[in-house]
Amino acid sequence: MKRILTLVLTVLLALPVAANAADLLIAQAANFTPAMQEIIPAFKKATGLEVQATYTSTGKLYAQITNGAPFDVFLAADEKRPKKLYAAGLAEKPFVYAKGKVVFWSLKKEIGSTPWQKAVINPDLHKIAIANIETAPYGTAAMKALQKVKLWKKVKPELVYAQSIAQAFQYAATGAADAGFCAYSSVFTTEGRKGTFTVVNEAPPVIQAACILDSSEHKDVAQKFVKFLASPEVKTIKNKYGYE
């Protein structure tokens, strides 16, 4: 019994250390991962503050937040969910931090360099990656593009669904899929440069909003981070990855 109590006490003593490891916890839509992985070190260099980010689909992050996950800032890949949190009294007023695009990307040059409407019906394509159309805004945008050009029903049997837009890109980049509907930001990464792509102009632009959560216990740090997001340094990083 004494050994069990000692073990429990050890675990409990360790919890505050883990919880305080970061000064700010961010819920980040997966498409913005490459940019955020540069923004976080830049913020630390400027302020000395530690930021920890969780990357997954906007829908999953929203569900975690509404279920009490202890995030301080939510950076979504849409405007809808931050606005819903604000309307529910769970967040401060949202603001737009980035605008993204959908691209059709493939390691196969003959696919990625072809107009996407023709590429998706290429008989050599058997698996096309797309982010979850319910929880990932980039997946929703890709679906709308396919519907707009009357190809949704034709292409649907070939689609491979990923949890997030980042995972959709990984499917295409690793060969698990022949091609994929990806975030424009992914083409500027080391892996992205290995393939070719066309911009899916028929997809609506992905307007990405963020908000500080009312439950945050680090609002002073959150405000500093939000202010940093509007800095020239971050604007340069966002432009580097194709965001407006």
C-alpha positions as CSV (number, residue, x, y, z in Angstrom):
1,M,0.0,0.0,0.0
2,K,2.9,2.4,0.9
3,R,4.5,1.8,-2.5
4,I,1.1,2.5,-4.3
5,L,0.7,5.8,-2.3
6,T,4.2,6.8,-3.1
7,L,3.6,6.1,-6.8
8,V,0.4,8.1,-6.8
9,L,2.1,11.0,-5.0
10,T,4.9,11.0,-7.6
11,V,2.5,11.1,-10.5
12,L,0.5,13.9,-8.9
13,L,3.6,16.0,-8.2
14,A,4.6,15.5,-11.8
15,L,1.3,16.8,-13.2
16,P,1.8,20.6,-12.5
17,V,5.2,20.4,-14.1
18,A,3.7,19.0,-17.4
19,A,0.9,21.5,-17.3
20,N,3.2,24.4,-16.8
21,A,5.7,23.3,-19.5
22,A,4.1,25.8,-21.9
23,D,3.0,29.4,-21.4
24,L,0.3,29.0,-24.1
25,L,-1.7,26.1,-25.5
26,I,-2.9,26.5,-29.1
27,A,-5.5,24.5,-31.0
28,Q,-4.2,24.8,-34.6
29,A,-5.9,23.6,-37.8
30,A,-3.6,21.2,-39.5
31,N,-3.2,23.0,-42.8
32,F,-1.3,25.8,-41.0
33,T,1.3,23.5,-39.5
34,P,4.3,24.4,-41.7
35,A,3.8,28.1,-41.0
36,M,3.1,27.7,-37.3
37,Q,6.2,25.6,-36.8
38,E,8.2,28.7,-37.8
39,I,5.9,31.2,-36.0
40,I,6.3,29.5,-32.6
41,P,10.1,29.7,-32.5
42,A,10.0,33.3,-33.7
43,F,7.5,34.1,-30.9
44,K,9.8,32.5,-28.3
45,K,12.8,34.4,-29.6
46,A,10.9,37.7,-29.4
47,T,9.2,37.1,-26.0
48,G,10.9,34.1,-24.3
49,L,7.5,32.5,-24.0
50,E,6.9,28.8,-24.7
51,V,4.0,27.8,-27.0
52,Q,2.6,24.3,-27.5
53,A,0.3,23.6,-30.4
54,T,-2.0,20.7,-31.1
55,Y,-2.5,20.1,-34.9
56,T,-5.6,18.3,-36.3
57,S,-8.8,19.1,-38.2
58,T,-10.8,22.2,-37.2
59,G,-13.9,20.0,-36.4
60,K,-11.9,17.8,-34.0
61,L,-10.4,20.8,-32.3
62,Y,-13.8,22.5,-32.0
63,A,-15.2,19.3,-30.4
64,Q,-12.3,19.2,-27.9
65,I,-12.8,22.8,-27.0
66,T,-16.5,22.4,-26.4
67,N,-15.7,19.4,-24.2
68,G,-13.4,21.4,-22.0
69,A,-10.0,21.0,-23.5
70,P,-7.6,23.6,-21.8
71,F,-6.6,25.5,-24.9
72,D,-5.9,29.2,-24.8
73,V,-6.2,30.1,-28.5
74,F,-8.1,28.4,-31.3
75,L,-6.8,28.9,-34.9
76,A,-9.3,27.3,-37.2
77,A,-9.4,26.7,-40.9
78,D,-12.8,28.3,-41.2
79,E,-14.8,31.2,-39.7
80,K,-17.9,29.2,-38.7
81,R,-16.5,27.4,-35.6
82,P,-14.8,30.4,-34.0
83,K,-18.0,32.4,-34.6
84,K,-20.0,29.6,-32.9
85,L,-17.7,29.7,-29.9
86,Y,-18.1,33.5,-29.7
87,A,-21.9,33.2,-30.0
88,A,-22.0,30.7,-27.2
89,G,-19.9,32.9,-24.9
90,L,-16.9,30.6,-25.0
91,A,-14.5,32.9,-26.8
92,E,-13.6,36.5,-27.6
93,K,-14.5,38.0,-30.9
94,P,-12.9,36.1,-33.8
95,F,-10.5,37.6,-36.3
96,V,-9.2,36.4,-39.7
97,Y,-5.5,35.4,-39.6
98,A,-5.1,33.7,-43.0
99,K,-6.7,32.9,-46.3
100,G,-5.8,29.6,-48.0
101,K,-6.3,27.8,-51.3
102,V,-7.0,24.2,-52.3
103,V,-4.6,22.5,-54.8
104,F,-4.6,19.2,-56.5
105,W,-1.1,17.7,-55.9
106,S,0.7,14.5,-57.0
107,L,4.1,13.0,-57.1
108,K,3.3,11.9,-60.7
109,K,4.3,14.8,-62.9
110,E,1.8,13.9,-65.6
111,I,-1.0,14.1,-63.0
112,G,0.0,17.2,-61.1
113,S,0.8,19.3,-64.2
114,T,-2.6,18.5,-65.8
115,P,-5.7,20.7,-65.2
116,W,-7.2,19.2,-62.1
117,Q,-10.6,18.5,-63.7
118,K,-8.9,16.2,-66.2
119,A,-6.5,14.8,-63.7
120,V,-9.1,13.5,-61.3
121,I,-10.8,11.4,-64.0
122,N,-7.5,9.9,-65.3
123,P,-8.0,6.1,-65.3
124,D,-4.6,5.7,-63.8
125,L,-5.8,7.3,-60.6
126,H,-7.2,4.8,-58.2
127,K,-6.9,6.6,-54.9
128,I,-7.4,10.4,-54.4
129,A,-6.8,11.8,-50.9
130,I,-9.2,14.3,-49.5
131,A,-9.6,15.7,-46.0
132,N,-12.8,14.8,-44.0
133,I,-15.6,16.8,-45.7
134,E,-17.4,17.2,-42.4
135,T,-14.7,18.2,-40.0
136,A,-11.9,19.7,-42.2
137,P,-12.8,22.9,-44.0
138,Y,-10.2,22.2,-46.8
139,G,-12.0,18.9,-47.4
140,T,-15.3,20.7,-47.6
141,A,-13.9,23.2,-50.1
142,A,-12.5,20.4,-52.3
143,M,-15.9,18.7,-52.3
144,K,-17.6,21.9,-53.3
145,A,-15.2,22.3,-56.2
146,L,-15.9,18.7,-57.4
147,Q,-19.7,19.4,-57.1
148,K,-19.3,22.7,-59.1
149,V,-17.7,20.9,-62.1
150,K,-20.2,18.0,-61.8
151,L,-17.5,15.4,-60.9
152,W,-18.4,14.6,-57.3
153,K,-20.4,11.5,-58.0
154,K,-17.9,10.3,-60.6
155,V,-14.8,10.7,-58.4
156,K,-16.3,9.8,-55.1
157,P,-15.5,6.0,-55.4
158,E,-11.8,6.9,-55.8
159,L,-11.6,9.1,-52.7
160,V,-9.6,8.2,-49.7
161,Y,-10.6,10.2,-46.6
162,A,-8.0,11.7,-44.2
163,Q,-8.7,13.1,-40.8
164,S,-7.1,16.4,-41.7
165,I,-5.7,18.3,-44.8
166,A,-2.2,17.6,-43.5
167,Q,-2.9,13.9,-43.5
168,A,-4.4,14.1,-47.0
169,F,-1.1,15.5,-48.2
170,Q,0.8,12.8,-46.4
171,Y,-1.3,10.1,-48.2
172,A,-0.3,11.7,-51.5
173,A,3.3,12.4,-50.6
174,T,3.9,8.8,-49.4
175,G,2.2,7.1,-52.3
176,A,-0.7,5.8,-50.1
177,A,-2.8,7.8,-52.6
178,D,-2.0,8.6,-56.3
179,A,-2.9,12.3,-55.7
180,G,-4.7,14.5,-53.3
181,F,-6.6,17.7,-52.7
182,C,-4.2,19.6,-50.4
183,A,-3.6,22.9,-48.9
184,Y,-1.6,25.3,-51.0
185,S,0.8,25.7,-48.1
186,S,1.9,22.1,-48.4
187,V,3.5,22.7,-51.8
188,F,6.1,25.0,-50.3
189,T,7.4,22.3,-47.9
190,T,10.4,20.0,-48.7
191,E,8.0,17.1,-49.5
192,G,5.7,19.3,-51.5
193,R,8.4,20.4,-53.8
194,K,8.9,16.8,-54.9
195,G,5.5,16.8,-56.7
196,T,3.5,19.0,-59.1
197,F,0.2,20.7,-58.6
198,T,-2.6,22.9,-60.0
199,V,-4.6,25.4,-58.1
200,V,-8.3,24.4,-57.7
201,N,-9.8,27.7,-58.5
202,E,-13.3,26.3,-58.4
203,A,-12.9,25.7,-54.6
204,P,-14.0,28.6,-52.4
205,P,-11.1,30.4,-50.6
206,V,-10.6,29.1,-47.2
207,I,-11.0,32.0,-44.8
208,Q,-9.3,31.1,-41.5
209,A,-10.3,32.7,-38.2
210,A,-8.9,32.6,-34.7
211,C,-10.1,33.5,-31.2
212,I,-8.9,33.6,-27.7
213,L,-10.9,31.3,-25.5
214,D,-12.8,32.6,-22.5
215,S,-11.6,29.7,-20.4
216,S,-7.9,30.6,-20.9
217,E,-5.9,31.3,-17.8
218,H,-3.1,32.9,-19.8
219,K,-5.0,35.7,-21.6
220,D,-2.0,38.1,-21.3
221,V,0.2,35.7,-23.2
222,A,-2.7,35.0,-25.6
223,Q,-3.0,38.7,-26.4
224,K,0.8,38.9,-27.0
225,F,0.6,36.0,-29.4
226,V,-2.4,37.4,-31.2
227,K,-0.6,40.7,-31.6
228,F,2.5,38.8,-32.9
229,L,0.3,37.1,-35.5
230,A,-0.2,40.6,-37.1
231,S,3.5,41.4,-37.1
232,P,5.5,41.9,-40.3
233,E,7.6,38.9,-39.4
234,V,4.6,36.6,-39.3
235,K,3.2,38.1,-42.5
236,T,6.5,37.2,-44.2
237,I,6.1,33.6,-42.9
238,K,2.5,33.4,-44.1
239,N,3.4,34.7,-47.5
240,K,6.2,32.1,-47.7
241,Y,3.6,29.4,-47.5
242,G,1.1,30.9,-49.9
243,Y,-1.3,32.5,-47.4
244,E,-2.9,35.9,-47.9
